[in-house]
Amino acid sequence: MAVPKKRTSKQRQRKRRTHYKADPVITNTCSRCGDPKQPHRVCPSCGFYRDRAVLEVEID
């Protein structure tokens, strides 16, 4: 069975893992209220998706 001859250093290990990071969350503006929302999702502030009321949102 193959076994490494030397231990992998922390620096080498971290250099290899630099590409394992989360992508930033993409946001668009809602066409109805203008607040930021994720694409292809219901707007959390107005409750509309594709110009249809999907959720009832309480206004404070």
MOPAC internal coordinates of N, CA, C and O (Angstrom, degrees):
PM7 1SCF
backbone

  N    0.0000 0     0.00 0     0.00 0    0    0    0
  C    1.4383 1     0.00 0     0.00 0    1    0    0
  C    1.5295 1   108.75 1     0.00 0    2    1    0
  O    1.2310 1   120.30 1   -40.59 1    3    2    1
  N    1.3234 1   117.03 1   139.41 1    3    2    1
  C    1.4536 1   121.14 1  -177.72 1    5    3    2
  C    1.5211 1   110.02 1   -76.74 1    6    5    3
  O    1.2310 1   121.21 1   -49.23 1    7    6    5
  N    1.3268 1   115.30 1   130.77 1    7    6    5
  C    1.4632 1   121.84 1   179.54 1    9    7    6
  C    1.5260 1   107.31 1  -131.03 1   10    9    7
  O    1.2310 1   119.42 1   -45.39 1   11   10    9
  N    1.3598 1   118.71 1   134.61 1   11   10    9
  C    1.4473 1   119.39 1   178.62 1   13   11   10
  C    1.5254 1   111.52 1   -64.81 1   14   13   11
  O    1.2310 1   121.13 1   -38.16 1   15   14   13
  N    1.3428 1   115.44 1   141.84 1   15   14   13
  C    1.4623 1   119.25 1  -178.27 1   17   15   14
  C    1.5187 1   111.65 1   -73.71 1   18   17   15
  O    1.2310 1   120.35 1   145.36 1   19   18   17
  N    1.3433 1   116.94 1   -34.64 1   19   18   17
  C    1.4563 1   120.42 1  -178.76 1   21   19   18
  C    1.5212 1   109.87 1  -129.61 1   22   21   19
  O    1.2310 1   121.55 1   -22.73 1   23   22   21
  N    1.3092 1   114.64 1   157.27 1   23   22   21
  C    1.4557 1   121.05 1   179.12 1   25   23   22
  C    1.5279 1   109.66 1   -70.90 1   26   25   23
  O    1.2310 1   120.47 1   -38.32 1   27   26   25
  N    1.3473 1   116.71 1   141.68 1   27   26   25
  C    1.4508 1   121.09 1   176.42 1   29   27   26
  C    1.5221 1   108.32 1   -77.35 1   30   29   27
  O    1.2310 1   120.46 1   -52.43 1   31   30   29
  N    1.3329 1   116.73 1   127.57 1   31   30   29
  C    1.4592 1   120.60 1  -177.25 1   33   31   30
  C    1.5277 1   110.53 1   -71.53 1   34   33   31
  O    1.2310 1   121.17 1   -19.25 1   35   34   33
  N    1.3405 1   115.36 1   160.75 1   35   34   33
  C    1.4683 1   120.48 1   179.22 1   37   35   34
  C    1.5193 1   111.03 1   -62.02 1   38   37   35
  O    1.2310 1   120.79 1   140.60 1   39   38   37
  N    1.3283 1   116.10 1   -39.40 1   39   38   37
  C    1.4608 1   120.03 1  -178.50 1   41   39   38
  C    1.5242 1   111.30 1   -64.41 1   42   41   39
  O    1.2310 1   120.13 1   134.98 1   43   42   41
  N    1.3203 1   117.36 1   -45.02 1   43   42   41
  C    1.4614 1   121.21 1   179.48 1   45   43   42
  C    1.5240 1   110.57 1   -65.09 1   46   45   43
  O    1.2310 1   120.61 1   139.78 1   47   46   45
  N    1.3081 1   116.44 1   -40.22 1   47   46   45
  C    1.4512 1   121.63 1   179.66 1   49   47   46
  C    1.5289 1   110.31 1   -64.55 1   50   49   47
  O    1.2310 1   120.10 1   137.69 1   51   50   49
  N    1.3219 1   117.42 1   -42.31 1   51   50   49
  C    1.4627 1   121.31 1  -179.51 1   53   51   50
  C    1.5262 1   111.97 1   -71.41 1   54   53   51
  O    1.2310 1   120.20 1   145.63 1   55   54   53
  N    1.3294 1   117.22 1   -34.37 1   55   54   53
  C    1.4634 1   120.21 1   176.06 1   57   55   54
  C    1.5206 1   110.70 1   -63.14 1   58   57   55
  O    1.2310 1   120.30 1   141.49 1   59   58   57
  N    1.3146 1   117.03 1   -38.51 1   59   58   57
  C    1.4505 1   121.43 1  -179.92 1   61   59   58
  C    1.5281 1   111.09 1   -68.12 1   62   61   59
  O    1.2310 1   120.41 1   148.03 1   63   62   61
  N    1.3225 1   116.81 1   -31.97 1   63   62   61
  C    1.4638 1   120.87 1  -175.40 1   65   63   62
  C    1.5219 1   113.94 1   -94.12 1   66   65   63
  O    1.2310 1   119.46 1  -168.26 1   67   66   65
  N    1.3269 1   118.64 1    11.74 1   67   66   65
  C    1.4689 1   120.02 1  -178.19 1   69   67   66
  C    1.5221 1   112.32 1   -66.23 1   70   69   67
  O    1.2310 1   119.40 1   157.26 1   71   70   69
  N    1.3059 1   118.75 1   -22.74 1   71   70   69
  C    1.4611 1   121.61 1  -177.31 1   73   71   70
  C    1.5160 1   112.04 1   -88.79 1   74   73   71
  O    1.2310 1   119.54 1   174.58 1   75   74   73
  N    1.3337 1   118.49 1    -5.42 1   75   74   73
  C    1.4660 1   121.57 1   179.20 1   77   75   74
  C    1.5143 1   108.91 1   -89.55 1   78   77   75
  O    1.2310 1   120.03 1  -102.24 1   79   78   77
  N    1.3243 1   117.55 1    77.76 1   79   78   77
  C    1.4546 1   120.26 1  -179.71 1   81   79   78
  C    1.5226 1   109.41 1  -135.08 1   82   81   79
  O    1.2310 1   121.15 1   -21.68 1   83   82   81
  N    1.3092 1   115.41 1   158.32 1   83   82   81
  C    1.4573 1   121.05 1  -178.75 1   85   83   82
  C    1.5247 1   110.07 1   -76.52 1   86   85   83
  O    1.2310 1   120.84 1   -36.72 1   87   86   85
  N    1.3149 1   116.01 1   143.28 1   87   86   85
  C    1.4620 1   121.34 1   175.98 1   89   87   86
  C    1.5228 1   109.48 1   -77.77 1   90   89   87
  O    1.2310 1   119.60 1   -31.25 1   91   90   89
  N    1.3272 1   118.37 1   148.75 1   91   90   89
  C    1.4666 1   119.29 1   177.85 1   93   91   90
  C    1.5269 1   110.59 1   -68.66 1   94   93   91
  O    1.2310 1   121.27 1   -29.89 1   95   94   93
  N    1.3284 1   115.18 1   150.11 1   95   94   93
  C    1.4606 1   120.75 1  -179.61 1   97   95   94
  C    1.5208 1   108.72 1   -73.99 1   98   97   95
  O    1.2310 1   120.47 1   -51.94 1   99   98   97
  N    1.3282 1   116.70 1   128.06 1   99   98   97
  C    1.4575 1   122.48 1  -179.19 1  101   99   98
  C    1.5256 1   108.30 1   -87.00 1  102  101   99
  O    1.2310 1   120.60 1   -47.44 1  103  102  101
  N    1.3291 1   116.47 1   132.56 1  103  102  101
  C    1.4577 1   120.29 1   177.83 1  105  103  102
  C    1.5198 1   110.05 1  -127.89 1  106  105  103
  O    1.2310 1   121.17 1   -34.43 1  107  106  105
  N    1.3094 1   115.36 1   145.57 1  107  106  105
  C    1.4546 1   123.68 1   173.09 1  109  107  106
  C    1.5186 1   107.62 1  -120.12 1  110  109  107
  O    1.2310 1   120.53 1   -13.02 1  111  110  109
  N    1.3140 1   116.58 1   166.98 1  111  110  109
  C    1.4585 1   119.44 1   175.25 1  113  111  110
  C    1.5189 1   109.40 1   -92.26 1  114  113  111
  O    1.2310 1   121.43 1   -38.16 1  115  114  113
  N    1.2979 1   114.87 1   141.84 1  115  114  113
  C    1.4665 1   120.77 1   178.22 1  117  115  114
  C    1.5244 1   108.49 1   -69.69 1  118  117  115
  O    1.2310 1   120.19 1   -46.19 1  119  118  117
  N    1.3190 1   117.25 1   133.81 1  119  118  117
  C    1.4669 1   120.59 1  -178.21 1  121  119  118
  C    1.5303 1   111.49 1   -72.63 1  122  121  119
  O    1.2310 1   120.12 1   160.44 1  123  122  121
  N    1.3110 1   117.38 1   -19.56 1  123  122  121
  C    1.4612 1   120.82 1  -177.69 1  125  123  122
  C    1.5316 1   112.28 1   -90.74 1  126  125  123
  O    1.2310 1   120.44 1   130.18 1  127  126  125
  N    1.3549 1   116.76 1   -49.82 1  127  126  125
  C    1.4667 1   118.86 1  -175.12 1  129  127  126
  C    1.5251 1   113.08 1  -110.87 1  130  129  127
  O    1.2310 1   119.38 1   163.61 1  131  130  129
  N    1.3314 1   118.80 1   -16.39 1  131  130  129
  C    1.4582 1   121.75 1   177.18 1  133  131  130
  C    1.5188 1   114.78 1    86.93 1  134  133  131
  O    1.2310 1   119.72 1   180.00 1  135  134  133
  N    1.3190 1   118.14 1     0.00 1  135  134  133
  C    1.4619 1   120.40 1   178.37 1  137  135  134
  C    1.5242 1   110.29 1   -78.85 1  138  137  135
  O    1.2310 1   119.76 1   -24.70 1  139  138  137
  N    1.3399 1   118.07 1   155.30 1  139  138  137
  C    1.4689 1   119.82 1   178.70 1  141  139  138
  C    1.5231 1   111.35 1   -70.69 1  142  141  139
  O    1.2310 1   120.94 1   -38.66 1  143  142  141
  N    1.3296 1   115.81 1   141.34 1  143  142  141
  C    1.4663 1   122.07 1   176.91 1  145  143  142
  C    1.5112 1   108.80 1  -151.48 1  146  145  143
  O    1.2310 1   120.55 1   -18.62 1  147  146  145
  N    1.3197 1   116.55 1   161.38 1  147  146  145
  C    1.4544 1   120.78 1   176.84 1  149  147  146
  C    1.5238 1   109.14 1   -78.28 1  150  149  147
  O    1.2310 1   120.18 1   -34.56 1  151  150  149
  N    1.3409 1   117.27 1   145.44 1  151  150  149
  C    1.4608 1   118.67 1   179.33 1  153  151  150
  C    1.5228 1   112.09 1   -66.01 1  154  153  151
  O    1.2310 1   120.65 1   -33.53 1  155  154  153
  N    1.3187 1   116.36 1   146.47 1  155  154  153
  C    1.4676 1   124.63 1   179.48 1  157  155  154
  C    1.5207 1   112.01 1    62.50 1  158  157  155
  O    1.2310 1   120.49 1  -148.55 1  159  158  157
  N    1.3393 1   116.66 1    31.45 1  159  158  157
  C    1.4555 1   121.95 1   177.03 1  161  159  158
  C    1.5293 1   108.36 1  -131.49 1  162  161  159
  O    1.2310 1   120.63 1   -19.98 1  163  162  161
  N    1.3214 1   116.39 1   160.02 1  163  162  161
  C    1.4529 1   121.64 1   175.45 1  165  163  162
  C    1.5237 1   108.32 1   -71.59 1  166  165  163
  O    1.2310 1   120.26 1   -41.33 1  167  166  165
  N    1.3231 1   117.12 1   138.67 1  167  166  165
  C    1.4635 1   121.18 1   178.63 1  169  167  166
  C    1.5274 1   108.46 1   -69.04 1  170  169  167
  O    1.2310 1   119.50 1   -54.82 1  171  170  169
  N    1.3427 1   118.56 1   125.18 1  171  170  169
  C    1.4569 1   119.90 1  -177.42 1  173  171  170
  C    1.5308 1   113.50 1   -72.37 1  174  173  171
  O    1.2310 1   119.80 1   160.14 1  175  174  173
  N    1.3261 1   117.98 1   -19.86 1  175  174  173
  C    1.4627 1   118.85 1  -176.93 1  177  175  174
  C    1.5287 1   112.89 1   -90.46 1  178  177  175
  O    1.2310 1   119.99 1   144.18 1  179  178  177
  N    1.3463 1   117.61 1   -35.82 1  179  178  177
  C    1.4721 1   118.34 1  -178.86 1  181  179  178
  C    1.5335 1   112.52 1  -111.38 1  182  181  179
  O    1.2310 1   119.41 1   161.97 1  183  182  181
  N    1.3414 1   118.73 1   -18.03 1  183  182  181
  C    1.4585 1   120.79 1   176.36 1  185  183  182
  C    1.5139 1   114.50 1    81.08 1  186  185  183
  O    1.2310 1   119.31 1  -163.26 1  187  186  185
  N    1.3217 1   118.92 1    16.74 1  187  186  185
  C    1.4601 1   121.85 1  -178.97 1  189  187  186
  C    1.5214 1   110.86 1  -104.64 1  190  189  187
  O    1.2310 1   121.03 1   -32.80 1  191  190  189
  N    1.3330 1   115.64 1   147.20 1  191  190  189
  C    1.4577 1   122.88 1   173.08 1  193  191  190
  C    1.5127 1   107.27 1  -139.45 1  194  193  191
  O    1.2310 1   120.28 1   -58.41 1  195  194  193
  N    1.3162 1   117.08 1   121.59 1  195  194  193
  C    1.4671 1   123.72 1  -177.60 1  197  195  194
  C    1.5271 1   111.91 1    52.29 1  198  197  195
  O    1.2310 1   120.72 1  -130.25 1  199  198  197
  N    1.3181 1   116.22 1    49.75 1  199  198  197
  C    1.4676 1   123.72 1   177.01 1  201  199  198
  C    1.5246 1   113.48 1    60.27 1  202  201  199
  O    1.2310 1   120.17 1  -153.14 1  203  202  201
  N    1.3291 1   117.28 1    26.86 1  203  202  201
  C    1.4720 1   121.41 1   174.95 1  205  203  202
  C    1.5180 1   107.91 1  -127.73 1  206  205  203
  O    1.2310 1   120.39 1   -39.61 1  207  206  205
  N    1.3319 1   116.86 1   140.39 1  207  206  205
  C    1.4665 1   120.98 1   176.38 1  209  207  206
  C    1.5193 1   108.67 1   -75.62 1  210  209  207
  O    1.2310 1   120.46 1   -61.42 1  211  210  209
  N    1.3358 1   116.72 1   118.58 1  211  210  209
  C    1.4540 1   121.66 1  -178.39 1  213  211  210
  C    1.5160 1   109.74 1  -109.20 1  214  213  211
  O    1.2310 1   119.85 1   140.62 1  215  214  213
  N    1.3260 1   117.90 1   -39.38 1  215  214  213
  C    1.4541 1   122.89 1   179.55 1  217  215  214
  C    1.5165 1   109.98 1  -119.72 1  218  217  215
  O    1.2310 1   121.10 1   -30.19 1  219  218  217
  N    1.3235 1   115.50 1   149.81 1  219  218  217
  C    1.4600 1   120.60 1   172.59 1  221  219  218
  C    1.5186 1   106.61 1   -95.71 1  222  221  219
  O    1.2310 1   120.60 1   -63.11 1  223  222  221
  N    1.3438 1   116.45 1   116.89 1  223  222  221
  C    1.4531 1   121.70 1  -177.93 1  225  223  222
  C    1.5204 1   108.86 1  -106.80 1  226  225  223
  O    1.2310 1   121.14 1   -48.71 1  227  226  225
  N    1.3403 1   115.42 1   131.29 1  227  226  225
  C    1.4637 1   120.20 1   178.78 1  229  227  226
  C    1.5202 1   109.52 1   -79.34 1  230  229  227
  O    1.2310 1   120.45 1   -44.28 1  231  230  229
  N    1.3177 1   116.74 1   135.72 1  231  230  229
  C    1.4590 1   121.74 1   178.66 1  233  231  230
  C    1.5177 1   107.75 1   -99.02 1  234  233  231
  O    1.2310 1   120.76 1   -53.86 1  235  234  233
  N    1.3437 1   116.15 1   126.14 1  235  234  233
  C    1.4716 1   120.48 1  -179.17 1  237  235  234
  C    1.5035 1   111.33 1   -83.57 1  238  237  235
  O    1.2310 1   120.10 1   180.00 1  239  238  237

